[in-house]
Amino acid sequence: MVFRLVLPIVLCSVSLTACEPEVGSDAWCENMVDKSKGDWTANEATEFARSCVFKTYEDE
């Protein structure tokens, strides 16, 4: 009985999180620019600075 309730919740959670762009990607940077700065977490602000402001092209 519990399995019938838990499985749909887990599947919905996994499918919804898969819709977010990869952190540090150009799409993610664009989403962060549109997002209110007051809603950013400390981790998001750090990653934005690293990936979007001080972007390096060493990996490409």
N, C-alpha and C positions, 0 to 999 in steps of 0.2 A: 504494500500500500504506500509506504513512504517513498519507495523507489519511483512509483508513478508520479509523485509530486516533485521529487528532486530532479529527475532527469529532464523534464521540460524547462525547468528554471535554469539548469546548467547549460543546456543547449542554447537557450535564448541569450544568456550572458555571453557565451563564447561567440555567437554570431554577431552580436552587437559590438563587441570590442574589436572584431575583425574589420569593421568599417572605418576605423580611425586610420589616418595616414601614419606612416612610420615616423617616429620621432627623429627630427633632424632633416627630414626630406623637405624639398621645396614646397610641397603642398602643406606640410605641417607648419612651416614658417609662415605661409600665407594665412593659415587658420589662426595662428597666434597673433598676427598683426591685427586681424579683425576682432579678436577676443579682448574684452576689457582688461586692462592691465591690473586692475584690482582683483580679478579672478584668477590670476596666475599663481601657481605654487612656486615655492623657492626652486624646486627642481626644474620646473618649466622655464623659469627665468634664466637659470644657469645654462640649460640646454639651448635656449634661444640665443643667448649671447655666444655660446660656443659654435652653434651650427648655422646661425643666420647672420649674425653681426660680424663675427671674426671667422667667416667660412674659409677653410683652406681646401685646396683641390688636390691634396696629396693622394687620396684614395682613387681618384678618377684618372 
